Amino acid sequence: MSPPQPQHSKTMAQPLQGKRASRSIKPLIACGLIFSLVSLLLDVNGIKTLLSNPVAFARSPISGKSVEHLSKDCTSEIVSSAQLSREQLLELLSIPERDTKARIREIVSEPYCQLPALNIRAGVKAEREAYPLAFDPNTTLVILYENDEYAGYRFKH
């Protein structure tokens, strides 16, 4: 007779599978960290600027395709320091239509510039103001007013 074969239970196989899974994740994490480190090192100038003066980095002059096109379309003086933060954008987007222009001014003091007026509805001239996004220089929020009431917005890319 042959000696009895040891029986393997499922409970012994489960810890082995867990160890194998953790072994296969470790190289992925290591590769991700190396990739992050290399990308940070390649952007040395951006990091130096951020570390040397973080306030100036956040308030740097606006540049981007959207702003270049805006400067051609503006009908008023350009206020290059006017930018929308994420928080301001969220507040603006929560304002209901037909609220007052003064309510918008509570959130943002002045626009980047005025755009040419439009005739959207018969007899009503619509004013437009442009606000570049500080966190996305290629996008501008354009706010529409009719008779000093907020009438809507759109994003210009």
N, C-alpha and C positions, 0 to 999 in steps of 0.2 A: 504494500500500500504506500501511496505517496503521502508525504506529510501534508497536513492541512494548510491551505493557502490563507494568508491573512486577508481579511476583508477590509477594503478601504471604504470609509463612510464619506458621505457628501460634506460633512462638516470639516474634514481635513483638507478637502480640495478648495473650499472657499477662501481660507486664509492665504493659500498659495496664489490664487487668482488675484487677490487684493494686493499682494506684494509685487506681482508681475505688473499690474496696472500702475502702481506707484513708480516702478522702475521705468516704465515707458513715458511717464509724464515728466520726470526730472530732466531728461534731455530737451524736451520742448520748452520748459521753463528757462533752462540755461540758454538755449538759442534765442529766446525772446529777450532775455536780459542783455545778451551780447549785441543783438540787433539794435536795441534801444540805446545802448552805450555808444555804438558806432554812429548812429544818427545824431546823437547829441554832440559828439566830437566833430562831426562834419559841419555842424552849425555853430562853430566856435564864435563867429562874429556876433550872431544873434544873442548868444548866451552872455558874452562880454557886455553887450549893450544893456541887457536886462539886469545883470548883476551890478553894473556901474551906476545906473540911475533908473530904477524901476518906474518911477513916476514919469520921467521923460519918455520912457519906452511906451507906457500906456497912453500918453498924450501926444505921441508923435504926429506930425502933420499927415493929413490924409493923402493917400495916393492910391491909384487903382484905375481900371478902365472906366468904371462908372463915374468917378469924380472927373476924369478928363472930359467925358462927354457932357457932364453937367456944366462945367465951366463954359462950354460953348452955348448952352441953352439958357443960362441964367440971365435974368433981366434986372437983377439988383446986385448990390455989392456982395461979394463972396466973403463969408465969415469962415475962414479955414479951420478955426478951432471948434466949430459946431459939429459934434459927432453924437450918435446915439449909442448908449451902452445897452447891454442886454436887459438890464432892469428897466431902463426908460422905455425900451421897445415893448416889453411886456405890459407896462402901465398904459402906454398909448393904445395898444391893441385891445385893451379891455374897456376903453371908452366907447360908449354907444354912439351911433350916428345921431346927428342933429344936436349934439352937445355943443357948448359954446367954444369959440376959438380961445377964449380966456382959460378954459379948462385945459386945453392942450399946452398953453403957455405956462401953466403951473408945473408941468412935467419938463418941458424943454423951453428954455428962455428965448432962443432965436434960431431960425433955420440956417442951414448952410447958404441957401440962396432962394430967391423967388423964381419960379418958372413962368413962362408966358401964360396968361389967362386963357381959358377955353370957354366956348359956349356949348355946354352939354345939353341943357334944356333951353327951350325957347324963352328968351328974355332974361335968363339968369346967367351971369358971368361967374365962372368958377375960378377961384385963385388956387394956385398950387405952390407948395413949399417942399424943398428937398432936404433930406436928412441922411447923410452917409452913415453907415453902420461902422462903429469903431472896431468891431470884431470881425467884420467882413468888408474890406475896402472895395470889393467889386460889386457891392449891393447898396442901393440907396432906397430909403423909404420916401415915397412921394405922398404927401397929404393933400387932400382936396377939400376946399371950403366953398360953400355957397352962402352968400349974405352973412358972413362971419359965423357960420355954423359948420361944424365938422361934418363932411359929407362922405368920407371914405378915404381909403388909401390903396396903394399898390406898391409892389417892389419892382425896382428897375435894376436890371443886371447889365 
